[in-house]
Amino acid sequence: MKLSESTLNLLPKELIVPEYDRSKLSENIVHFGVGHFHRAHLAMYLDKLLSQDPKCNWGIRGVGVASLPDTTINALKNQDWLYTLTQKFADGSAKSSVIGSIIGIEHANSGGEAVISRLADANTKIISLTITEGSYGTDEISGEFSGRGDKLIEADLADPSSCASWLGLLIHAIRRRRESGAGKVTLMSCDNIPHNGKIAHDALIGFAKVTAPDLLGWIDENMTFPTSMVDRVTPGTTDEDRQYLIKKYGVEDNWPVACEPYALWVLEDNFANGRPDFGKVGVKLVPDALPYELLKLRTGNGTHQALCYFGNLLGYKYVHEAVHDPDINALLIRYINEEAVPTLEKIPGIDLNEYGKNFIDRFGNPQIKDLLSRICADTSNRIPKFLLPVVRDQIAISGNSPICAAVVASWARYAEGLDENGASINVIDPMKEEITAAIKAEATDRGAFLRITSIFGELGSNKEFLSQYLSARDTIHNVGVRELLKSLR
């Protein structure tokens, strides 16, 4: 049967369903980016709280960003915005539940008025974001807002009435909130970016300075920007996920989510106008989330970068396959213990090395089937945030970062577009043209890749890092990826 509000009571008992009254939920959260990660994380935590706390009535109104097709939104609309979440365990078992915390989605491309009205409504107390690392319009090196690199933000900077970007929509909504007295609101980033609260703040302030400077005072007095650390491996939806639900439960879900069992959310308790009682469902509320954020970004996301290019070049398709390669696994252990963890601040009650090693175990879950191509995509947005901060801190500590240099070399080799078996690689990156040109230049201008300053900043002029990068590149080209990995064991 098709998943919908009317079929919930007909579903098998082993499939967990919402027992709260969804008709009584208030649209207090508006979330940009209702993809699979949001629906396995924030929406899941809120659903869990709604099931446990009868006093909670917070619901989510989603906003579909440019990358979300209308067909996907319609898939959820036809299911009354319900979807299934399946946790896949390494032993082959799984646990599924129906999530009901999302009560509607507007598309940002629908002219903007519906989204602006929702953002400006007095009932909206939190505006949250999962818009990917590259959608804040900030410079990769300085962290300052410029808007460059995001076509939608650039369009709104040129014509503020166009409302093409999340910032364009939000600034119009803020003006209405000020005029109507709708009250304070929190902007909460759930993206994998260091200082994501500050990045969200700086993006909004930078955009307002250009398009609406009269709103700067209102923003300062009426908005907060908590930093958060989010952690859960959530690959994209596949037809296999859909077929599993039909075979296991007899339910048809057009846009299910599958994920690992592990989930963590560390959140600064800094809200302008209230929040759900997330602490009741395991969210770690702290005064400062940055140490946790850096721990996850450098040991988790950094490990993803360390394995994905090597894995792809060796012909693997999935993350777990690469993780179980002995040579890649040994590289990951060295990266965590010798390069990532020494750059981190100690956190009471957490063994940093063990926390990092747990990522390797989690990434090795064969049921997740997370595509290496997903991790390899948009590297120019990922490596500057996940890996290069480790390099800079290691240079300051020891002047030495051979594992990270090898990872950068593996990216350069990956960007050539062929794996070691001669199979074509579909390189997906917003800076693909510039990267390809630099890779070609390496034939006669060694180190040209590191001189893409918008990605690497000053690292191309660091003699030790340049030497380690070139040595790794030479090994890859002369004897292959496997031999480089063995030399680093």
TORSEFI-599731 format. One record per residue (C-alpha): residue number from 1; residue in three letters; z, x, y. Coordinates in steps of 0.1 Angstrom, whole numbers, padded with zeros to 4 digits, always signed. Layout:
  panu  vogu     c3     c1     c2
   NUM   Ala      Z      X      Y
...
END
This chain:
  panu  vogu     c3     c1     c2
     1   Met  +0000  +0000  +0000
     2   Lys  -0005  +0011  +0036
     3   Leu  +0025  +0024  +0055
     4   Ser  +0036  +0000  +0082
     5   Glu  +0067  -0017  +0095
     6   Ser  +0060  -0047  +0074
     7   Thr  +0058  -0027  +0041
     8   Leu  +0090  -0006  +0046
     9   Asn  +0111  -0029  +0024
    10   Leu  +0084  -0028  -0003
    11   Leu  +0084  +0009  -0008
    12   Pro  +0100  +0026  -0038
    13   Lys  +0137  +0032  -0034
    14   Glu  +0134  +0070  -0039
    15   Leu  +0114  +0071  -0006
    16   Ile  +0139  +0072  +0022
    17   Val  +0130  +0047  +0050
    18   Pro  +0145  +0040  +0085
    19   Glu  +0174  +0016  +0082
    20   Tyr  +0178  +0012  +0120
    21   Asp  +0162  -0014  +0141
    22   Arg  +0132  +0003  +0157
    23   Ser  +0126  -0027  +0180
    24   Lys  +0158  -0018  +0199
    25   Leu  +0148  +0018  +0206
    26   Ser  +0145  +0028  +0242
    27   Glu  +0117  +0052  +0253
    28   Asn  +0141  +0078  +0267
    29   Ile  +0121  +0109  +0255
    30   Val  +0084  +0115  +0264
    31   His  +0070  +0143  +0244
    32   Phe  +0038  +0162  +0251
    33   Gly  +0021  +0174  +0218
    34   Val  +0028  +0151  +0189
    35   Gly  +0014  +0174  +0162
    36   His  +0028  +0183  +0128
    37   Phe  +0055  +0206  +0141
    38   His  +0070  +0182  +0166
    39   Arg  +0070  +0155  +0139
    40   Ala  +0088  +0178  +0114
    41   His  +0114  +0190  +0140
    42   Leu  +0124  +0170  +0171
    43   Ala  +0112  +0137  +0158
    44   Met  +0129  +0144  +0125
    45   Tyr  +0162  +0153  +0141
    46   Leu  +0162  +0122  +0162
    47   Asp  +0153  +0100  +0132
    48   Lys  +0183  +0115  +0113
    49   Leu  +0206  +0108  +0142
    50   Leu  +0194  +0072  +0145
    51   Ser  +0201  +0067  +0108
    52   Gln  +0237  +0081  +0112
    53   Asp  +0248  +0068  +0146
    54   Pro  +0244  +0030  +0152
    55   Lys  +0252  +0037  +0189
    56   Cys  +0221  +0058  +0194
    57   Asn  +0190  +0040  +0206
    58   Trp  +0169  +0070  +0219
    59   Gly  +0132  +0068  +0209
    60   Ile  +0101  +0090  +0216
    61   Arg  +0070  +0081  +0234
    62   Gly  +0044  +0107  +0225
    63   Val  +0016  +0121  +0247
    64   Gly  -0014  +0134  +0230
    65   Val  -0027  +0166  +0246
    66   Ala  -0064  +0176  +0247
    67   Ser  -0066  +0190  +0212
    68   Leu  -0054  +0158  +0196
    69   Pro  -0083  +0135  +0187
    70   Asp  -0081  +0097  +0193
    71   Thr  -0087  +0092  +0156
    72   Thr  -0054  +0109  +0148
    73   Ile  -0035  +0087  +0173
    74   Asn  -0052  +0056  +0159
    75   Ala  -0041  +0067  +0124
    76   Leu  -0005  +0065  +0135
    77   Lys  -0010  +0034  +0156
    78   Asn  -0023  +0015  +0126
    79   Gln  +0010  +0025  +0108
    80   Asp  +0032  +0012  +0136
    81   Trp  +0037  +0049  +0145
    82   Leu  +0055  +0056  +0112
    83   Tyr  +0047  +0086  +0090
    84   Thr  +0061  +0104  +0060
    85   Leu  +0078  +0138  +0061
    86   Thr  +0078  +0157  +0028
    87   Gln  +0100  +0187  +0023
    88   Lys  +0085  +0211  -0003
    89   Phe  +0109  +0233  -0023
    90   Ala  +0101  +0267  -0038
    91   Asp  +0110  +0254  -0073
    92   Gly  +0082  +0228  -0072
    93   Ser  +0102  +0198  -0063
    94   Ala  +0098  +0177  -0031
    95   Lys  +0117  +0151  -0011
    96   Ser  +0100  +0126  +0011
    97   Ser  +0112  +0102  +0039
    98   Val  +0096  +0079  +0064
    99   Ile  +0103  +0088  +0101
   100   Gly  +0106  +0061  +0127
   101   Ser  +0117  +0078  +0159
   102   Ile  +0082  +0078  +0175
   103   Ile  +0075  +0043  +0190
   104   Gly  +0042  +0049  +0207
   105   Ile  +0017  +0075  +0218
   106   Glu  -0005  +0077  +0249
   107   His  -0034  +0101  +0252
   108   Ala  -0035  +0124  +0282
   109   Asn  -0072  +0119  +0284
   110   Ser  -0069  +0081  +0289
   111   Gly  -0071  +0084  +0327
   112   Gly  -0036  +0095  +0332
   113   Glu  -0020  +0063  +0347
   114   Ala  -0003  +0052  +0315
   115   Val  +0012  +0086  +0310
   116   Ile  +0023  +0090  +0346
   117   Ser  +0039  +0056  +0346
   118   Arg  +0058  +0065  +0314
   119   Leu  +0070  +0099  +0328
   120   Ala  +0080  +0082  +0361
   121   Asp  +0100  +0054  +0344
   122   Ala  +0138  +0055  +0350
   123   Asn  +0143  +0051  +0313
   124   Thr  +0127  +0085  +0307
   125   Lys  +0155  +0110  +0307
   126   Ile  +0139  +0139  +0288
   127   Ile  +0104  +0152  +0289
   128   Ser  +0098  +0176  +0260
   129   Leu  +0069  +0200  +0252
   130   Thr  +0052  +0213  +0221
   131   Ile  +0020  +0224  +0238
   132   Thr  +0015  +0259  +0221
   133   Glu  +0023  +0293  +0236
   134   Gly  -0009  +0295  +0257
   135   Ser  -0006  +0263  +0276
   136   Tyr  +0019  +0272  +0304
   137   Gly  -0005  +0290  +0326
   138   Thr  +0017  +0321  +0328
   139   Asp  +0006  +0358  +0328
   140   Glu  +0012  +0374  +0294
   141   Ile  +0026  +0406  +0310
   142   Ser  +0044  +0395  +0341
   143   Gly  +0054  +0361  +0330
   144   Glu  +0044  +0347  +0364
   145   Phe  +0025  +0314  +0368
   146   Ser  -0011  +0317  +0378
   147   Gly  -0028  +0289  +0358
   148   Arg  -0055  +0312  +0347
   149   Gly  -0066  +0309  +0311
   150   Asp  -0059  +0272  +0308
   151   Lys  -0090  +0252  +0318
   152   Leu  -0070  +0220  +0323
   153   Ile  -0044  +0236  +0346
   154   Glu  -0072  +0254  +0365
   155   Ala  -0090  +0220  +0370
   156   Asp  -0058  +0205  +0385
   157   Leu  -0052  +0235  +0408
   158   Ala  -0087  +0230  +0421
   159   Asp  -0084  +0192  +0424
   160   Pro  -0047  +0179  +0421
   161   Ser  -0060  +0144  +0417
   162   Ser  -0077  +0151  +0384
   163   Cys  -0045  +0149  +0363
   164   Ala  -0062  +0169  +0335
   165   Ser  -0032  +0190  +0325
   166   Trp  +0004  +0183  +0315
   167   Leu  +0014  +0198  +0348
   168   Gly  -0010  +0176  +0368
   169   Leu  +0004  +0145  +0351
   170   Leu  +0040  +0156  +0355
   171   Ile  +0038  +0165  +0392
   172   His  +0024  +0130  +0400
   173   Ala  +0052  +0115  +0380
   174   Ile  +0078  +0135  +0398
   175   Arg  +0065  +0122  +0431
   176   Arg  +0069  +0086  +0419
   177   Arg  +0104  +0094  +0405
   178   Arg  +0114  +0106  +0439
   179   Glu  +0099  +0076  +0457
   180   Ser  +0113  +0051  +0433
   181   Gly  +0147  +0067  +0428
   182   Ala  +0142  +0068  +0391
   183   Gly  +0168  +0096  +0387
   184   Lys  +0171  +0130  +0372
   185   Val  +0152  +0143  +0343
   186   Thr  +0152  +0172  +0319
   187   Leu  +0121  +0193  +0310
   188   Met  +0127  +0207  +0275
   189   Ser  +0103  +0232  +0259
   190   Cys  +0101  +0234  +0221
   191   Asp  +0075  +0261  +0220
   192   Asn  +0078  +0296  +0205
   193   Ile  +0080  +0315  +0238
   194   Pro  +0108  +0338  +0250
   195   His  +0128  +0322  +0277
   196   Asn  +0109  +0289  +0271
   197   Gly  +0131  +0270  +0295
   198   Lys  +0125  +0295  +0323
   199   Ile  +0088  +0296  +0315
   200   Ala  +0086  +0258  +0317
   201   His  +0105  +0259  +0350
   202   Asp  +0083  +0287  +0365
   203   Ala  +0051  +0269  +0354
   204   Leu  +0062  +0237  +0371
   205   Ile  +0074  +0255  +0403
   206   Gly  +0043  +0276  +0404
   207   Phe  +0021  +0246  +0401
   208   Ala  +0041  +0226  +0427
   209   Lys  +0039  +0254  +0452
   210   Val  +0001  +0251  +0452
   211   Thr  -0003  +0213  +0447
   212   Ala  +0029  +0196  +0460
   213   Pro  +0053  +0220  +0479
   214   Asp  +0071  +0190  +0493
   215   Leu  +0085  +0183  +0458
   216   Leu  +0102  +0217  +0453
   217   Gly  +0135  +0205  +0467
   218   Trp  +0136  +0174  +0445
   219   Ile  +0128  +0195  +0414
   220   Asp  +0156  +0219  +0422
   221   Glu  +0181  +0192  +0427
   222   Asn  +0171  +0168  +0400
   223   Met  +0158  +0187  +0370
   224   Thr  +0171  +0211  +0344
   225   Phe  +0152  +0233  +0320
   226   Pro  +0172  +0241  +0288
   227   Thr  +0159  +0270  +0266
   228   Ser  +0156  +0262  +0229
   229   Met  +0149  +0280  +0196
   230   Val  +0130  +0260  +0171
   231   Asp  +0124  +0271  +0135
   232   Arg  +0106  +0254  +0106
   233   Val  +0074  +0263  +0088
   234   Thr  +0050  +0234  +0091
   235   Pro  +0014  +0238  +0081
   236   Gly  -0013  +0213  +0090
   237   Thr  -0018  +0181  +0071
   238   Thr  -0042  +0182  +0041
   239   Asp  -0058  +0156  +0019
   240   Glu  -0036  +0170  -0009
   241   Asp  -0006  +0158  +0011
   242   Arg  -0021  +0123  +0014
   243   Gln  -0030  +0122  -0023
   244   Tyr  +0006  +0133  -0033
   245   Leu  +0021  +0103  -0015
   246   Ile  -0004  +0079  -0032
   247   Lys  +0004  +0093  -0067
   248   Lys  +0041  +0097  -0062
   249   Tyr  +0050  +0066  -0042
   250   Gly  +0019  +0044  -0041
   251   Val  +0018  +0046  -0003
   252   Glu  -0011  +0054  +0020
   253   Asp  -0002  +0075  +0050
   254   Asn  -0032  +0087  +0071
   255   Trp  -0012  +0114  +0090
   256   Pro  +0017  +0127  +0069
   257   Val  +0036  +0159  +0075
   258   Ala  +0047  +0185  +0049
   259   Cys  +0071  +0213  +0056
   260   Glu  +0096  +0237  +0042
   261   Pro  +0132  +0224  +0036
   262   Tyr  +0147  +0248  +0061
   263   Ala  +0151  +0237  +0098
   264   Leu  +0170  +0251  +0127
   265   Trp  +0173  +0241  +0163
   266   Val  +0194  +0260  +0188
   267   Leu  +0195  +0242  +0221
   268   Glu  +0211  +0250  +0255
   269   Asp  +0234  +0221  +0264
   270   Asn  +0219  +0218  +0299
   271   Phe  +0206  +0182  +0305
   272   Ala  +0202  +0165  +0338
   273   Asn  +0205  +0129  +0327
   274   Gly  +0221  +0127  +0292
   275   Arg  +0208  +0134  +0257
   276   Pro  +0212  +0122  +0222
   277   Asp  +0242  +0135  +0203
   278   Phe  +0221  +0161  +0185
   279   Gly  +0252  +0180  +0174
   280   Lys  +0260  +0153  +0148
   281   Val  +0228  +0162  +0129
   282   Gly  +0231  +0200  +0128
   283   Val  +0215  +0210  +0161
   284   Lys  +0234  +0241  +0174
   285   Leu  +0243  +0234  +0210
   286   Val  +0250  +0266  +0229
   287   Pro  +0254  +0278  +0265
   288   Asp  +0228  +0305  +0260
   289   Ala  +0200  +0302  +0234
   290   Leu  +0182  +0334  +0243
   291   Pro  +0198  +0357  +0216
   292   Tyr  +0189  +0332  +0189
   293   Glu  +0154  +0327  +0204
   294   Leu  +0146  +0365  +0203
   295   Leu  +0160  +0367  +0168
   296   Lys  +0136  +0341  +0155
   297   Leu  +0106  +0352  +0175
   298   Arg  +0109  +0389  +0165
   299   Thr  +0120  +0385  +0129
   300   Gly  +0102  +0353  +0121
   301   Asn  +0071  +0350  +0143
   302   Gly  +0068  +0387  +0144
   303   Thr  +0068  +0389  +0106
   304   His  +0040  +0363  +0105
   305   Gln  +0019  +0386  +0127
   306   Ala  +0028  +0416  +0106
   307   Leu  +0015  +0400  +0074
   308   Cys  -0014  +0377  +0084
   309   Tyr  -0042  +0402  +0093
   310   Phe  -0034  +0425  +0064
   311   Gly  -0034  +0395  +0041
   312   Asn  -0066  +0381  +0054
   313   Leu  -0084  +0415  +0052
   314   Leu  -0073  +0418  +0015
   315   Gly  -0089  +0385  +0007
   316   Tyr  -0058  +0363  +0005
   317   Lys  -0060  +0327  +0017
   318   Tyr  -0023  +0316  +0020
   319   Val  +0008  +0331  +0036
   320   His  +0027  +0330  +0003
   321   Glu  +0000  +0351  -0014
   322   Ala  +0003  +0378  +0012
   323   Val  +0041  +0378  +0011
   324   His  +0041  +0384  -0027
   325   Asp  +0017  +0414  -0024
   326   Pro  +0041  +0444  -0030
   327   Asp  +0026  +0466  -0003
   328   Ile  +0027  +0439  +0023
   329   Asn  +0062  +0429  +0013
   330   Ala  +0074  +0465  +0017
   331   Leu  +0058  +0466  +0052
   332   Leu  +0076  +0434  +0062
   333   Ile  +0110  +0448  +0051
   334   Arg  +0104  +0479  +0071
   335   Tyr  +0093  +0459  +0102
   336   Ile  +0124  +0438  +0101
   337   Asn  +0150  +0465  +0094
   338   Glu  +0135  +0494  +0113
   339   Glu  +0117  +0479  +0143
   340   Ala  +0126  +0443  +0150
   341   Val  +0164  +0441  +0143
   342   Pro  +0173  +0473  +0163
   343   Thr  +0159  +0456  +0194
   344   Leu  +0182  +0425  +0190
   345   Glu  +0215  +0417  +0204
   346   Lys  +0242  +0410  +0178
   347   Ile  +0251  +0374  +0173
   348   Pro  +0286  +0366  +0159
   349   Gly  +0285  +0353  +0124
   350   Ile  +0249  +0362  +0117
   351   Asp  +0237  +0392  +0097
   352   Leu  +0204  +0400  +0116
   353   Asn  +0188  +0419  +0087
   354   Glu  +0196  +0392  +0062
   355   Tyr  +0183  +0365  +0086
   356   Gly  +0151  +0384  +0089
   357   Lys  +0148  +0389  +0051
   358   Asn  +0153  +0351  +0047
   359   Phe  +0120  +0346  +0066
   360   Ile  +0102  +0366  +0039
   361   Asp  +0117  +0344  +0012
   362   Arg  +0108  +0313  +0031
   363   Phe  +0073  +0324  +0038
   364   Gly  +0069  +0331  +0001
   365   Asn  +0074  +0294  -0009
   366   Pro  +0042  +0287  -0029
   367   Gln  +0044  +0249  -0022
   368   Ile  +0039  +0252  +0015
   369   Lys  +0003  +0267  +0012
   370   Asp  +0003  +0277  +0049
   371   Leu  -0031  +0291  +0057
   372   Leu  -0033  +0327  +0069
   373   Ser  -0061  +0315  +0092
   374   Arg  -0036  +0293  +0111
   375   Ile  -0013  +0323  +0117
   376   Cys  -0042  +0345  +0127
   377   Ala  -0056  +0321  +0153
   378   Asp  -0050  +0326  +0190
   379   Thr  -0036  +0361  +0185
   380   Ser  -0040  +0370  +0222
   381   Asn  -0014  +0343  +0229
   382   Arg  +0009  +0352  +0200
   383   Ile  +0012  +0390  +0197
   384   Pro  +0022  +0395  +0234
   385   Lys  +0052  +0371  +0228
   386   Phe  +0062  +0380  +0192
   387   Leu  +0053  +0416  +0185
   388   Leu  +0047  +0436  +0217
   389   Pro  +0082  +0430  +0231
   390   Val  +0095  +0448  +0200
   391   Val  +0071  +0477  +0207
   392   Arg  +0083  +0481  +0243
   393   Asp  +0120  +0480  +0233
   394   Gln  +0114  +0504  +0204
   395   Ile  +0096  +0528  +0228
   396   Ala  +0127  +0527  +0250
   397   Ile  +0150  +0532  +0220
   398   Ser  +0132  +0558  +0200
   399   Gly  +0097  +0563  +0215
   400   Asn  +0083  +0552  +0181
   401   Ser  +0069  +0520  +0166
   402   Pro  +0046  +0529  +0136
   403   Ile  +0048  +0495  +0119
   404   Cys  +0039  +0475  +0150
   405   Ala  +0011  +0500  +0157
   406   Ala  -0003  +0494  +0122
   407   Val  -0001  +0457  +0127
   408   Val  -0021  +0459  +0160
   409   Ala  -0046  +0481  +0141
   410   Ser  -0049  +0454  +0115
   411   Trp  -0056  +0428  +0142
   412   Ala  -0083  +0451  +0156
   413   Arg  -0099  +0454  +0122
   414   Tyr  -0096  +0416  +0116
   415   Ala  -0113  +0410  +0149
   416   Glu  -0144  +0427  +0136
   417   Gly  -0151  +0395  +0116
   418   Leu  -0154  +0408  +0080
   419   Asp  -0127  +0413  +0054
   420   Glu  -0126  +0443  +0030
   421   Asn  -0148  +0424  +0005
   422   Gly  -0175  +0417  +0031
   423   Ala  -0166  +0380  +0035
   424   Ser  -0170  +0366  +0070
   425   Ile  -0139  +0359  +0091
   426   Asn  -0139  +0331  +0116
   427   Val  -0120  +0347  +0145
   428   Ile  -0105  +0320  +0167
   429   Asp  -0091  +0333  +0200
   430   Pro  -0094  +0322  +0236
   431   Met  -0102  +0359  +0245
   432   Lys  -0126  +0364  +0217
   433   Glu  -0155  +0377  +0239
   434   Glu  -0133  +0403  +0256
   435   Ile  -0117  +0413  +0223
   436   Thr  -0150  +0417  +0206
   437   Ala  -0164  +0438  +0234
   438   Ala  -0133  +0461  +0232
   439   Ile  -0137  +0464  +0194
   440   Lys  -0173  +0474  +0198
   441   Ala  -0164  +0499  +0225
   442   Glu  -0139  +0516  +0201
   443   Ala  -0169  +0532  +0183
   444   Thr  -0173  +0556  +0212
   445   Asp  -0142  +0550  +0233
   446   Arg  -0112  +0554  +0211
   447   Gly  -0083  +0532  +0222
   448   Ala  -0105  +0508  +0242
   449   Phe  -0088  +0478  +0224
   450   Leu  -0054  +0488  +0238
   451   Arg  -0068  +0489  +0273
   452   Ile  -0071  +0451  +0274
   453   Thr  -0043  +0451  +0300
   454   Ser  -0040  +0413  +0300
   455   Ile  -0027  +0416  +0264
   456   Phe  -0012  +0451  +0261
   457   Gly  -0002  +0459  +0297
   458   Glu  +0007  +0496  +0299
   459   Leu  +0009  +0502  +0262
   460   Gly  -0026  +0516  +0261
   461   Ser  -0015  +0546  +0282
   462   Asn  +0016  +0553  +0260
   463   Lys  +0006  +0585  +0242
   464   Glu  +0028  +0580  +0211
   465   Phe  +0019  +0543  +0206
   466   Leu  -0018  +0551  +0212
   467   Ser  -0016  +0580  +0186
   468   Gln  +0000  +0557  +0160
   469   Tyr  -0025  +0530  +0166
   470   Leu  -0055  +0553  +0163
   471   Ser  -0040  +0569  +0132
   472   Ala  -0037  +0535  +0115
   473   Arg  -0072  +0525  +0127
   474   Asp  -0086  +0557  +0112
   475   Thr  -0069  +0551  +0079
   476   Ile  -0082  +0516  +0077
   477   His  -0117  +0526  +0084
   478   Asn  -0117  +0558  +0063
   479   Val  -0099  +0547  +0031
   480   Gly  -0090  +0510  +0036
   481   Val  -0062  +0486  +0043
   482   Arg  -0045  +0491  +0010
   483   Glu  -0042  +0528  +0015
   484   Leu  -0027  +0523  +0050
   485   Leu  -0001  +0499  +0035
   486   Lys  +0008  +0524  +0008
   487   Ser  +0012  +0551  +0033
   488   Leu  +0038  +0530  +0052
   489   Arg  +0060  +0522  +0022
END
